[in-house]
């Protein structure tokens, strides 16, 4: 007989106002008392096994669709857009879309863009190389993913700045101030929608060697993406492929700045080391530290009954340090190889669709920066984004190095 979750004696945790390290430490301490944690809006799991189980259980739905409701915003059009997005869609329709678009997001598809990735990040660093200083977030991390997303979609270079602004504005949705940011977010979505529809019309008439043309051509047993679905997928690519990569690159460099010997080793150009570096930096300092689900029905898990509508936070940051999976030695080592994958990309049906692209971008950028800044040091202090920011990282990362 399952015990209703509200009857359990659980550690109570409120992370509001805590810095990242303090929040992770608090959750790890609670983890020692119970596998489940009670939080102000629901519950949380912190261990690797439970995180994977919740994320892979299709009875637990993405809480992204609840964001406007939880913020007290009543806008049927916006709420409908969120529910139609592959980032929050559930059930057979979600499975259909993932199945249709999966061939466009393989590692092989991402690998074709690697030369362009090197060109972009190298060009950005060229602008500051002779100065011997840079503010890495503004100079490199922020502008880096946009040209790649635009190249992927087939948008021309003169529109890169438009995409960058849309991405910045749309990602305000995760900044825990939805009421005030809502008009800006809505306007960005509307402008992007109009732009992509025009691009879809153009690609239907004149296909090119880009993702949008590939998505238009995708077909399985006569099933094809509609124009609305093509627009939604393009928006999802922009959202999933921009702010995450910007912040993760900055997080990774900030972490490596404390390990000059490993930074030097990365400069050697070993592809296998670049791959393990990305996994280790994402495990230790992931830009996405957690995600949330809600139970679409009464759910029994580990002899506990979670009533329909229960909100469950999944702490990816603490799961990435689970001693049963990653051992008790929490030292940072870019040569680490674990049997289980780090969870910053998530797991289950909402596993990051653009994970291969993000991995490729980071694997190309980090070794190049290590070669160009072999004696890189942080100049002053790193300024971190507020802890309530959903996709998190340095706001400012000032560096100094020997000028080229």
C-alpha positions as CSV (number, residue, x, y, z in Angstrom):
1,X,0.0,0.0,0.0
2,X,1.6,3.3,-1.1
3,X,1.9,6.1,1.4
4,X,0.5,9.5,0.4
5,X,3.4,11.8,0.0
6,X,1.9,14.5,2.3
7,X,2.0,12.0,5.2
8,X,5.8,11.4,4.9
9,X,8.3,13.0,7.4
10,X,10.5,14.7,4.9
11,X,13.3,17.3,5.1
12,X,11.9,20.8,4.2
13,X,14.1,22.8,1.9
14,X,13.6,26.4,0.6
15,X,16.3,27.5,-1.8
16,X,15.1,31.0,-2.3
17,X,17.9,33.5,-1.9
18,X,20.6,30.9,-1.7
19,X,23.7,31.0,-4.0
20,X,24.4,28.0,-6.2
21,X,26.9,26.3,-4.0
22,X,24.8,26.9,-0.9
23,X,21.8,25.5,-2.7
24,X,23.6,22.3,-3.8
25,X,25.1,21.8,-0.3
26,X,21.6,22.2,1.2
27,X,20.1,19.6,-1.1
28,X,23.0,17.2,-0.6
29,X,22.5,17.5,3.2
30,X,18.8,16.7,2.8
31,X,19.7,13.8,0.5
32,X,21.3,12.0,3.5
33,X,18.0,12.1,5.4
34,X,15.6,10.9,2.6
35,X,15.5,10.4,-1.1
36,X,12.7,12.9,-1.4
37,X,12.6,16.6,-0.3
38,X,9.7,18.8,0.4
39,X,9.9,22.3,-1.2
40,X,7.5,25.3,-1.2
41,X,5.8,24.4,-4.5
42,X,6.0,20.6,-4.2
43,X,8.8,18.1,-3.9
44,X,12.2,17.3,-5.3
45,X,14.4,14.3,-6.0
46,X,18.2,14.7,-5.7
47,X,19.7,11.3,-6.5
48,X,20.7,10.1,-9.9
49,X,18.5,7.0,-9.9
50,X,15.4,8.9,-8.9
51,X,16.1,11.8,-11.3
52,X,16.4,9.4,-14.3
53,X,13.3,7.5,-13.2
54,X,11.1,10.6,-12.9
55,X,12.4,12.0,-16.2
56,X,11.8,8.8,-18.1
57,X,8.3,8.2,-16.6
58,X,5.8,9.5,-19.1
59,X,3.2,10.0,-16.4
60,X,5.3,13.0,-15.2
61,X,4.8,15.9,-17.7
62,X,7.0,18.9,-18.3
63,X,6.1,21.8,-16.1
64,X,7.1,24.3,-18.8
65,X,3.5,24.4,-19.9
66,X,2.5,25.6,-16.4
67,X,4.8,28.6,-16.3
68,X,2.2,31.2,-17.3
69,X,-0.5,29.7,-15.0
70,X,1.9,29.6,-12.0
71,X,2.8,33.2,-12.7
72,X,-0.8,34.2,-12.7
73,X,-0.9,35.2,-16.4
74,X,-4.0,34.5,-18.4
75,X,-3.2,34.6,-22.1
76,X,-4.7,31.8,-24.1
77,X,-2.6,32.4,-27.2
78,X,0.7,32.3,-25.3
79,X,-0.3,29.3,-23.2
80,X,-1.4,27.5,-26.4
81,X,2.0,28.3,-28.0
82,X,3.8,26.8,-25.0
83,X,1.7,23.7,-25.0
84,X,2.3,23.2,-28.8
85,X,6.1,23.5,-28.3
86,X,8.1,20.3,-28.5
87,X,9.8,21.5,-25.3
88,X,6.6,21.0,-23.3
89,X,4.4,18.8,-25.6
90,X,3.5,15.3,-24.3
91,X,2.0,12.0,-25.4
92,X,1.7,10.5,-28.9
93,X,2.0,13.9,-30.7
94,X,5.3,14.6,-28.9
95,X,6.6,11.1,-29.9
96,X,5.6,11.7,-33.5
97,X,7.5,15.0,-33.7
98,X,10.6,13.6,-32.0
99,X,10.5,10.6,-34.4
100,X,10.1,12.9,-37.5
101,X,12.8,15.4,-36.6
102,X,15.4,13.1,-35.0
103,X,17.4,12.5,-38.3
104,X,18.1,16.2,-38.5
105,X,19.7,16.3,-35.0
106,X,22.2,13.5,-35.1
107,X,25.9,13.8,-34.2
108,X,26.7,13.4,-37.9
109,X,24.5,16.4,-38.7
110,X,26.2,18.5,-36.0
111,X,29.7,17.5,-37.2
112,X,29.1,19.1,-40.6
113,X,29.0,22.5,-38.8
114,X,32.3,22.0,-36.9
115,X,34.5,24.0,-39.4
116,X,32.0,26.8,-39.2
117,X,32.0,26.7,-35.4
118,X,35.8,27.0,-35.4
119,X,35.6,29.9,-37.8
120,X,33.0,31.7,-35.7
121,X,34.7,31.3,-32.3
122,X,38.1,32.1,-33.8
123,X,36.8,35.2,-35.5
124,X,35.3,36.4,-32.2
125,X,38.5,35.9,-30.3
126,X,40.5,37.6,-33.1
127,X,38.8,40.9,-32.1
128,X,40.3,40.9,-28.6
129,X,43.5,38.8,-29.1
130,X,45.8,41.9,-29.4
131,X,44.3,43.5,-26.2
132,X,45.4,40.8,-23.8
133,X,42.1,41.2,-22.0
134,X,38.5,40.4,-22.7
135,X,35.1,40.1,-21.0
136,X,34.5,36.6,-22.3
137,X,30.7,36.5,-21.9
138,X,30.1,39.7,-24.0
139,X,33.0,39.2,-26.4
140,X,32.7,35.4,-27.1
141,X,30.1,33.5,-25.3
142,X,27.0,35.6,-26.0
143,X,27.6,36.0,-29.8
144,X,29.0,32.5,-30.4
145,X,25.9,30.3,-30.8
146,X,23.7,32.7,-32.9
147,X,25.7,32.4,-36.2
148,X,25.7,28.7,-35.9
149,X,21.9,28.5,-35.3
150,X,21.4,30.9,-38.2
151,X,23.7,28.8,-40.4
152,X,21.8,25.7,-39.3
153,X,18.4,27.2,-40.2
154,X,19.6,29.0,-43.3
155,X,19.1,32.6,-42.1
156,X,21.4,35.2,-43.7
157,X,24.3,36.8,-41.9
158,X,22.6,40.2,-41.9
159,X,19.9,38.8,-39.6
160,X,22.2,37.4,-36.9
161,X,21.6,40.4,-34.6
162,X,17.8,39.9,-35.0
163,X,18.1,36.3,-33.9
164,X,20.3,37.2,-31.0
165,X,17.9,39.8,-29.6
166,X,14.9,37.4,-30.1
167,X,16.8,34.7,-28.2
168,X,17.7,37.1,-25.3
169,X,14.1,38.3,-25.0
170,X,12.4,34.9,-25.3
171,X,14.7,33.5,-22.6
172,X,13.4,36.0,-20.2
173,X,10.7,33.3,-19.7
174,X,13.1,31.5,-17.3
175,X,14.1,34.6,-15.3
176,X,11.5,34.2,-12.6
177,X,9.9,37.6,-13.5
178,X,7.4,36.5,-16.1
179,X,4.7,39.1,-15.2
180,X,7.0,42.0,-16.0
181,X,8.9,40.4,-18.9
182,X,5.7,39.0,-20.6
183,X,5.2,41.8,-23.1
184,X,8.8,41.6,-24.3
185,X,8.7,37.8,-24.5
186,X,5.4,37.9,-26.4
187,X,6.7,40.5,-28.9
188,X,9.8,38.5,-29.6
189,X,7.8,35.4,-30.3
190,X,5.5,37.3,-32.7
191,X,8.4,38.8,-34.6
192,X,10.2,35.4,-34.8
193,X,7.0,33.7,-35.9
194,X,6.6,36.2,-38.8
195,X,10.2,35.9,-39.8
196,X,10.3,32.0,-39.8
197,X,7.0,31.8,-41.7
198,X,8.5,33.9,-44.5
199,X,11.6,31.7,-44.5
200,X,9.5,28.5,-44.6
201,X,7.7,29.9,-47.7
202,X,11.0,30.7,-49.3
203,X,12.5,27.3,-48.6
204,X,9.4,25.4,-49.9
205,X,10.0,27.2,-53.2
206,X,13.8,27.0,-53.2
207,X,15.3,24.3,-50.9
208,X,18.8,24.9,-49.6
209,X,21.4,22.9,-47.7
210,X,20.0,23.8,-44.3
211,X,18.0,22.4,-41.4
212,X,14.8,24.1,-42.4
213,X,14.9,22.6,-45.9
214,X,15.7,19.2,-44.3
215,X,12.7,19.5,-42.0
216,X,10.4,20.5,-44.9
217,X,11.6,17.4,-46.8
218,X,11.2,15.0,-43.8
219,X,8.5,12.4,-44.3
220,X,7.6,9.1,-42.7
221,X,4.8,7.0,-44.1
222,X,3.3,10.1,-45.7
223,X,3.5,12.1,-42.4
224,X,5.1,15.5,-42.8
225,X,5.5,18.6,-40.6
226,X,2.9,21.4,-41.1
227,X,4.0,25.0,-41.4
228,X,3.0,25.6,-37.8
229,X,5.2,22.7,-36.7
230,X,8.1,24.0,-38.8
231,X,7.8,27.4,-37.2
232,X,7.6,25.8,-33.7
233,X,10.6,23.6,-34.4
234,X,12.6,26.6,-35.6
235,X,11.7,28.5,-32.4
236,X,12.6,25.5,-30.3
237,X,16.0,25.2,-32.0
238,X,16.7,28.9,-31.3
239,X,15.6,28.6,-27.7
240,X,17.3,25.3,-26.9
241,X,20.5,26.0,-28.9
242,X,21.3,29.6,-27.8
243,X,21.2,30.5,-24.1
244,X,22.2,27.1,-22.9
245,X,25.4,27.1,-25.0
246,X,26.2,30.7,-24.2
247,X,26.0,30.0,-20.4
248,X,27.6,26.6,-20.5
249,X,30.7,27.8,-22.4
250,X,31.1,30.6,-19.8
251,X,30.6,28.1,-16.9
252,X,33.2,25.7,-18.4
253,X,35.8,28.4,-18.9
254,X,35.2,29.8,-15.4
255,X,35.7,26.3,-13.9
256,X,38.8,25.6,-16.0
257,X,40.3,28.9,-14.9
258,X,40.9,27.3,-11.5
259,X,42.8,24.4,-13.1
260,X,45.6,25.8,-15.3
261,X,47.3,22.4,-15.8
262,X,44.1,21.0,-17.3
263,X,43.5,24.1,-19.4
264,X,47.0,23.6,-20.8
265,X,46.3,19.9,-21.5
266,X,43.1,20.8,-23.4
267,X,45.1,23.1,-25.7
268,X,46.8,20.0,-27.2
269,X,43.9,19.3,-29.5
270,X,43.1,15.8,-28.4
271,X,39.5,15.2,-29.5
272,X,38.8,12.6,-26.9
273,X,40.1,15.0,-24.2
274,X,37.8,17.7,-25.6
275,X,34.9,15.4,-25.3
276,X,35.6,14.3,-21.8
277,X,36.2,18.0,-20.8
278,X,32.7,19.0,-22.0
279,X,31.1,16.1,-20.0
280,X,33.1,16.9,-16.8
281,X,32.5,20.6,-16.9
282,X,28.8,20.1,-17.5
283,X,28.7,17.6,-14.6
284,X,30.5,20.0,-12.2
285,X,29.0,23.3,-13.3
286,X,26.0,22.8,-15.5
287,X,24.2,25.9,-16.9
288,X,20.9,23.9,-16.4
289,X,20.8,22.9,-12.7
290,X,17.3,21.5,-12.6
291,X,14.1,20.9,-14.3
292,X,10.5,20.3,-13.1
293,X,7.7,17.9,-13.8
294,X,4.1,17.5,-12.7
295,X,2.1,14.3,-12.3
296,X,-0.5,14.0,-15.0
297,X,-2.3,11.3,-12.9
298,X,-2.0,9.7,-9.5
299,X,1.5,8.2,-9.6
300,X,3.0,5.6,-7.3
301,X,6.8,5.5,-7.1
302,X,8.9,3.8,-4.5
303,X,5.8,3.0,-2.5
304,X,4.8,6.7,-2.3
305,X,1.6,8.1,-3.8
306,X,1.9,11.4,-5.6
307,X,-1.6,12.8,-6.4
308,X,-2.3,14.2,-9.8
309,X,-0.9,17.7,-10.2
310,X,2.0,17.2,-7.8
311,X,5.0,19.3,-8.8
312,X,8.3,17.5,-8.8
313,X,11.6,19.4,-9.1
314,X,14.5,17.3,-10.4
315,X,17.9,18.5,-9.2
316,X,20.3,17.7,-12.0
317,X,23.2,19.5,-10.1
318,X,23.0,17.1,-7.1
319,X,22.3,14.0,-9.2
320,X,25.6,14.8,-11.1
321,X,27.4,14.3,-7.8
322,X,25.6,11.1,-6.7
323,X,28.3,9.0,-5.0
324,X,26.7,5.8,-6.1
325,X,27.2,6.8,-9.7
326,X,30.2,9.1,-9.7
327,X,32.1,8.0,-6.6
328,X,32.9,9.9,-3.5
329,X,35.9,11.7,-5.0
330,X,34.3,14.9,-6.2
331,X,37.6,16.4,-7.7
332,X,37.4,18.0,-11.1
333,X,39.3,16.0,-13.7
334,X,38.8,16.3,-17.4
335,X,40.1,12.8,-18.0
336,X,37.2,11.3,-16.0
337,X,35.1,8.7,-17.8
338,X,32.0,7.4,-16.1
339,X,29.7,4.6,-17.2
340,X,26.7,6.8,-16.6
341,X,26.1,10.1,-18.4
342,X,26.0,13.5,-16.7
343,X,22.4,14.7,-16.5
344,X,22.7,18.3,-17.5
345,X,21.1,17.5,-20.9
346,X,18.2,15.7,-19.0
347,X,16.9,12.3,-19.7
348,X,13.8,10.6,-21.2
349,X,11.5,11.9,-23.8
350,X,12.5,15.5,-23.1
351,X,16.2,14.8,-23.4
352,X,17.8,17.8,-25.1
353,X,17.1,17.5,-28.8
354,X,20.2,19.6,-29.7
355,X,22.6,17.8,-27.4
356,X,24.9,16.7,-30.2
357,X,25.0,20.3,-31.6
358,X,25.8,21.8,-28.1
359,X,28.5,19.2,-27.5
360,X,30.1,19.9,-30.8
361,X,30.0,23.7,-30.1
362,X,31.7,23.3,-26.8
363,X,34.2,20.7,-28.0
364,X,35.3,23.1,-30.7
365,X,35.3,26.3,-28.6
366,X,37.1,25.2,-25.5
367,X,40.3,23.8,-27.1
368,X,40.6,26.8,-29.4
369,X,40.3,29.2,-26.5
370,X,42.9,27.1,-24.5
371,X,45.3,27.4,-27.4
372,X,44.7,31.2,-27.9
373,X,44.9,32.0,-24.2
374,X,47.4,29.5,-22.7
375,X,48.1,31.7,-19.7
376,X,44.5,32.8,-19.2
377,X,43.6,34.1,-15.7
378,X,40.5,35.7,-14.3
379,X,41.0,39.5,-13.8
380,X,39.2,40.5,-10.7
381,X,36.0,38.7,-9.8
382,X,33.5,36.6,-11.8
383,X,30.1,38.1,-11.7
384,X,27.5,35.4,-11.6
385,X,23.8,35.7,-12.7
386,X,21.2,35.7,-9.9
387,X,20.4,32.2,-8.6
388,X,16.8,32.4,-9.7
389,X,17.8,32.6,-13.4
390,X,16.7,29.3,-15.0
391,X,19.6,29.0,-17.4
392,X,22.5,30.2,-15.3
393,X,26.2,31.1,-15.6
394,X,28.6,34.1,-15.4
395,X,27.2,37.5,-16.2
396,X,30.7,38.8,-16.6
397,X,33.9,36.8,-16.9
398,X,36.9,39.2,-17.2
399,X,40.1,37.5,-18.4
400,X,43.7,38.5,-19.0
401,X,46.2,36.7,-21.2
402,X,49.4,37.4,-23.2
403,X,48.4,39.5,-26.3
404,X,48.7,37.7,-29.6
